[in-house]
Amino acid sequence: MNPLQLFLILRAHYKAALYVALGTIVVTTAITLLLPKKYTATTEVLVDVKSPDPVVALMMPTSLATQVDIISSERVSRRVVRTLGLADTPAVRDQWMRATGGKGTAEEWLAQLLLKYLTVSPGRDSNIVTISYTGADPAFAAAVVNGFAQAYIDVTIDLKVEPARQYAQWFGEQGKLLRDNLEKAQSALSEFQQEKGIVSRDEQLDADTAKLSELTSELTKVQAEVSDARSKQQSGSAGDALPEVAANPVISNLRGEIVKQEAKLQETGLNLGVNHPQYLQMQSEVNALKQRLEAETQRVTSGFSASRNVGTEREAALKDAIEEQKKKLLEIRGERDQLAVLERDVDAARNAYDTVSKRYTETDLASQSTQANVSVLTPALPPLEPSFPQPLGKTMVMAVALGFLFGGGAAFLLEMRDRRIRSSNDLAEVLLLPVLGVIVQAKPQSSRFAFWRRRAALVAR
């Protein structure tokens, strides 16, 4: 269908199209004037979902959808009803009785009624949440929107404070139990130290260990001396070669004297003969010196046996002392192990108590918090113009547009019900034959427009 056909259809049914358009304008205008006006108040709140709590480092839910659900919850709506005192007026109670027959409470009924006209929408690329409420009274709508914003802030604080209070109570109870455990562990440690006489855990152990090392060193030294004395004693006739014998001054003097006397004896024997009385006297003197030397050597070597006996006794005594010291060290180490266990128990109890005390302090501070991660950007003001219906000027423009649209639609429907041939093009489309000529009704017309009439007729073909 071309524009010429549309024009011909509208021209044929212009009255119906005009009536429909005028009716649409009149009805729209009447509706605009007669419908009750509704006002929409709006406020915006900023939700800082990424900011942790400064005390306990906890974060609120990071989803704006969760914040929208909180704002749209019945808990927030009830708080608005209580804050504004809506359920306290007799008129509201009468409406509640008529609407529900006395079921439930007026507060619940009002809370659900407010949520029906509440709109909460999160920002697409921001942390701003828009709260809107539509009502018949602009001042009431603004009050309700601001009430929802403040109630949302209060509920946000409650959602953070209430768990913190529960945690603080639980941590407080646990802190008392852990403090009792710490006191018991410290008491057990003190009693054990007093019973065993332990002042310092490592001081006595170090002293006893050093004493054991000293006894072991002394035993090693005595064993070396005993072994040396035993070997010297077992040397027998070779005792003259011992350093102790060679270093003895008496033996050295006797040996020197014997050498001298033997030299004199040999000289006397050469001069006087071996049977001479002087030779025999000198020989007896040399024999006496040798006997003294042997006696002195025997005396020196006999000291090795005494030293061996004394060293053996000393060795046995040192071994007994070392065994006793080892037993003492084992007892001390056992006591130190028990002491270490008790000290670990005290440290564990202290760490647990300190941790719980710290958490109790944090949660107790959080339970007293009055700050929320929500702030109101733009408080709602009573709207000056209704949100429904639109102002008369805007409504008239829409009514005129709808009137023309509905009028054209009415003309087209009438034409479809009784389709007629209104031009040569319609005839050619119906018969599927070309149009050879058009007979037009002759009318007296001025010759001045003859050219344009002939051209129009040609165009119509």
Protein Blocks (a to p, Z undefined) as FASTA:
>chain_A
ZZklmmmmmmmmmmmmmmmmmmmmmmmmmmmmmpccdddddddddddfkbccfklopacd
fbfklmmmmmmpmklmmmmmmmnommmpfklmmmmmmmnnopajfklmmmmmmmmmgccd
ddfkbcbdcdddddfblklmmmmmmmmmmmmmmmmmmmmmmmmmmmmmmmmmmmmmmmmm
mmmmmmmmmmmmmmnopabfklmmmmmmmmmmmmmmmmmmmmmmmmmmmmmmmnommmmm
pmklmmpmklmmmmmmmmmmmmmmmmmmmmnopkbfklmmmmmmmmmmmmmmmmmmmmmm
mmmmmmmmmmmmmmmmmmmmmmmmmmmmmmmmmmmmmmmmmmmmmmmmmmmmmmmmmmmm
mmmmmmmpcbdcbdcfbdcdddfbdfbdcdfklmmmmmmmmmmmmmmmmmmmmmmmmccd
fbfklmmmmnopacfbdcdddddddfklmmmmmmmmmmmZZ
